[in-house]
Amino acid sequence: MASVTLRNVCKAYGDNLISKNVDLDIAEGEFVVFVGPSGCGKSTLLRCIAGLEDITSGDLYIGEERMNEVPPSERGVGMVFQSYALYPHLNLFDNMSFGMKLAKADKAETKQRVDHAADILQLGHLLERKPKALSGGQRQRVAIGRTIVSQPNVFLLDEPLSNLDAALRVQMRIEIAKLHKQLGCTMIYVTHDQIEAMTMAQKIVVLDGGYVSQVGKPLELYHYPQNRFVAGFIGSPKMNFMSVFIEEAEDERVMVQMADGNAFWIPVDGTTVTKGDRMSLGIRPEHLVPCDEGEACVEGKVQVVEKLGYETQAYLHLEHVDADFIYRRPDTLDVEAGDSFKFGIPAHRCHLFHSDGRACRRLYKEPGV
């Protein structure tokens, strides 16, 4: 195991700056997920850590050693690629032991490591097969097993589940989480799927346009996003937003007025808010309530209803709100497209954002966070 530290790391291709002034501290044994939309620089950052890309500026440390000029083979990292990168003409044993054979390692030790990795990943009965005889999930496990055999200080996983179907992705993310607990190793995992990030990570790094937008535990990012980008990216379905007018602002609460005239106080830090400002109010679909349970009652027209059995999601059109407003409830909901539907907004679950995207700090203490 080893820690990973990035100090003011930048990566550019010519004049195109991809990773921008990245500062991160990843502790030994920590499971960290880089998450963000396509093109935000998360895979580039991972490849810089692996040594597959040169760092343009800044410093990278693995443990106490600066790694900027150290070759990939000497960094003590193992990387699992999105494409599996298996040799089709070799069986599983030879694929998993390939790195050790190149290093001319002892055959007995090589067999011991491969058998140990195969046992962890439940591949022992498949070692004589070739990749074409395996399912997608089994191939992914072989790619992970090859990394286990190399015994790296740091595991790097670059969107390893994106080629799998939905059910298999759920199964494999559970297996990877179990593997981390079993090995106790440092893992850095890249994904664009925020559900994977929320369910697997001990710490999430949200990237936006090459910058680190926020770093924190999954529930910290969910309940206390520092900006509108993180608020909209973390959570599925994403947070609802509407424009509001600031009626009053005090140190520990702000009165907002919605377009329909509803006004109520919300418990946020009001020290940066000015009366008369136009701001964005955010509320998650699962935090909306029946009318009599909220500080404001809002009516919308149902556009689409998704009845999933275990929950219902209703997409509503609200006057003066550009995007659909999503109402999410467990179990079933007796509503159809074309219906008028009323719901309540609970003040303590609301978020408030400045025009530049900065969040006002929420003062409500969420249980368990």
Residue pairs with C-beta under 8 A, 6 or more apart in sequence:
1 28
1 29
1 153
1 154
1 184
1 185
1 186
2 28
2 62
2 63
2 76
2 153
2 154
2 186
3 25
3 26
3 27
3 28
3 61
3 62
3 63
3 186
4 24
4 26
4 49
4 60
4 61
4 62
4 154
4 186
4 188
5 24
5 25
5 26
5 59
5 60
5 61
5 62
6 22
6 23
6 24
6 45
6 49
6 58
6 59
6 60
6 61
7 23
7 58
7 59
7 60
7 61
8 21
8 22
8 23
8 57
8 58
8 59
9 19
9 21
9 22
9 23
9 45
9 48
9 55
9 57
9 58
9 59
9 60
10 17
10 19
10 20
10 21
10 22
10 55
10 56
10 57
10 58
11 17
11 18
11 19
11 41
11 44
11 45
11 48
11 53
11 55
11 56
12 18
12 56
17 56
17 210
18 41
18 44
18 210
19 41
19 44
19 45
19 48
19 210
20 41
20 209
20 210
20 211
21 58
21 211
22 45
22 58
22 211
22 212
23 212
24 205
24 212
24 215
26 32
26 186
26 188
26 203
27 186
28 186
29 184
29 185
29 186
30 186
30 187
30 202
30 203
31 177
31 180
31 187
31 189
31 200
31 201
31 202
31 203
32 187
32 188
32 189
32 201
32 202
32 203
32 204
32 205
33 188
33 189
33 190
33 191
33 196
33 197
33 200
33 201
33 203
33 204
33 205
34 42
34 45
34 46
34 188
34 189
34 190
34 191
34 205
34 207
35 42
35 190
35 191
35 192
35 193
35 194
35 196
35 197
35 204
35 205
35 206
35 207
35 233
36 42
36 192
36 206
36 207
36 208
36 213
36 233
37 192
37 208
37 233
38 192
40 207
40 208
40 209
40 210
41 207
41 209
41 210
42 190
42 191
42 192
42 207
43 158
43 159
43 190
44 53
45 207
46 79
46 156
46 158
46 188
46 190
47 53
47 158
48 54
48 55
48 60
49 60
49 62
49 77
49 154
49 156
49 188
50 72
50 75
50 77
50 79
50 156
51 67
51 70
51 71
51 72
51 75
51 77
52 72
52 79
55 68
59 66
59 68
60 66
60 67
60 68
61 67
62 75
62 76
62 77
62 153
62 154
63 76
63 153
67 75
75 154
76 152
76 153
76 154
77 152
77 153
77 154
77 155
77 156
78 146
78 147
78 148
78 150
78 152
78 154
78 155
78 156
79 147
79 156
79 157
79 158
80 140
80 143
80 144
80 147
80 155
80 156
80 157
80 158
80 160
81 143
81 158
81 160
82 158
82 159
82 160
82 162
82 163
83 163
84 131
84 139
84 140
84 142
84 143
84 163
85 143
86 95
86 131
86 139
86 142
86 143
87 94
87 95
87 98
87 131
88 130
88 131
88 132
89 130
90 98
90 130
91 127
91 128
91 129
91 130
92 118
92 123
92 126
92 127
92 128
92 129
92 130
92 131
92 134
92 142
92 145
93 114
93 127
93 128
94 101
95 131
95 142
95 146
96 114
96 117
96 118
96 127
96 142
96 145
96 146
96 149
97 110
97 111
97 113
97 114
97 149
98 146
99 146
99 149
99 150
100 109
100 110
100 113
100 149
100 150
101 110
110 149
113 148
113 149
113 151
114 127
114 145
114 149
115 124
116 148
117 123
117 145
117 146
117 148
117 149
118 124
118 126
118 127
118 145
120 145
120 148
120 179
120 182
120 183
121 141
121 142
121 144
121 145
121 148
121 175
121 179
122 141
123 138
123 141
123 142
123 145
126 134
126 138
131 139
131 142
134 142
135 168
136 163
136 164
136 165
136 168
137 164
137 168
137 171
137 172
140 160
140 161
140 163
140 164
140 172
141 172
141 175
143 160
144 157
144 160
144 176
144 179
147 155
148 183
152 185
153 185
153 186
154 185
154 186
154 187
154 188
155 185
155 186
155 187
155 188
156 187
156 188
156 190
157 176
157 187
157 188
157 189
157 190
158 190
159 190
159 191
159 192
160 172
160 176
160 189
161 168
161 169
161 172
161 173
161 191
161 193
161 196
162 191
162 192
162 193
164 172
169 193
169 196
173 196
173 199
173 200
176 187
176 189
176 200
177 199
177 200
180 187
189 196
189 200
189 201
191 197
194 233
194 234
194 235
194 236
195 236
197 204
197 218
197 234
198 204
198 218
198 222
198 234
199 218
201 218
202 217
203 215
203 216
203 217
204 215
204 216
204 217
204 218
204 221
204 234
205 212
205 215
206 212
206 213
206 214
206 215
206 221
206 229
206 230
206 233
206 234
207 213
208 229
208 233
213 226
213 227
213 229
213 230
214 221
214 225
214 226
214 227
214 230
216 224
217 369
218 234
219 366
219 368
219 369
220 369
221 230
221 234
222 234
222 235
223 362
223 366
223 369
224 359
224 361
224 362
224 366
224 369
225 231
225 234
225 351
225 359
226 358
226 359
227 353
227 357
227 358
227 359
228 241
228 280
228 282
228 353
228 357
228 359
229 357
231 239
231 282
231 351
231 353
231 359
232 238
232 239
232 241
232 282
235 284
237 285
237 313
237 326
237 328
238 326
239 282
239 283
239 284
239 285
239 351
240 282
240 283
240 284
240 285
240 288
240 323
240 325
240 326
241 280
241 281
241 282
241 323
241 353
242 258
242 259
242 280
242 281
242 318
242 320
242 321
242 325
243 259
243 278
243 279
243 280
243 281
243 320
243 321
244 256
244 257
244 258
244 259
244 278
244 279
244 280
244 281
244 352
245 256
245 257
245 276
245 277
245 278
246 254
246 255
246 256
246 257
246 273
246 274
246 275
246 276
246 277
246 278
246 279
247 255
247 256
247 257
247 263
247 275
248 254
248 255
248 265
248 275
249 255
249 270
249 273
249 274
249 275
249 277
250 270
251 269
251 270
251 271
252 267
252 269
252 270
252 363
253 265
253 266
253 267
253 268
253 270
253 363
254 265
254 266
254 268
254 270
254 273
254 352
254 360
255 263
255 264
255 265
255 266
256 263
256 264
256 266
256 279
256 281
256 350
256 352
257 263
258 281
258 296
258 298
259 319
259 320
259 321
260 298
260 319
260 320
262 296
262 297
262 298
263 296
264 295
264 296
264 345
264 347
265 295
265 347
266 281
266 347
266 348
266 350
266 352
267 347
267 348
267 362
267 363
267 364
268 350
268 351
268 352
268 360
268 361
268 362
268 363
269 360
269 361
269 362
269 363
270 360
272 354
272 358
272 360
273 279
273 352
273 354
273 360
277 354
277 355
278 355
279 352
279 353
279 354
279 355
280 352
280 353
280 355
281 350
281 351
281 352
281 353
282 350
282 351
282 352
282 353
283 345
283 349
283 350
283 351
284 349
285 313
285 326
285 327
285 328
286 328
286 329
287 346
287 349
288 294
288 327
288 328
288 343
288 344
288 345
288 346
289 343
289 344
289 345
289 346
290 343
290 344
291 297
291 342
291 343
291 344
292 344
293 344
293 346
294 343
294 344
294 345
294 346
294 347
295 344
295 345
295 346
295 347
296 344
296 345
296 347
297 342
297 343
297 344
297 345
298 318
298 342
298 343
298 344
298 345
299 318
299 340
299 341
299 342
300 316
300 317
300 318
300 325
300 340
300 341
300 343
301 316
301 317
301 338
301 339
301 340
301 341
302 314
302 315
302 316
302 335
302 336
302 337
302 338
302 339
302 340
302 341
303 315
303 316
303 317
303 324
303 337
304 314
304 315
304 324
304 337
305 312
305 313
305 314
305 315
305 333
305 335
305 336
305 337
306 312
306 313
306 314
306 315
307 332
307 333
309 332
310 330
310 331
311 328
311 329
311 330
311 331
312 328
312 329
312 331
312 332
312 333
312 335
313 326
313 327
313 328
314 326
314 327
314 328
314 333
314 335
314 341
315 324
315 325
315 326
316 324
316 325
316 326
316 327
316 341
317 324
317 325
318 325
327 333
327 341
327 343
335 341
348 364
349 364
351 359
351 360
351 362
352 359
352 360
353 359
353 360
354 360
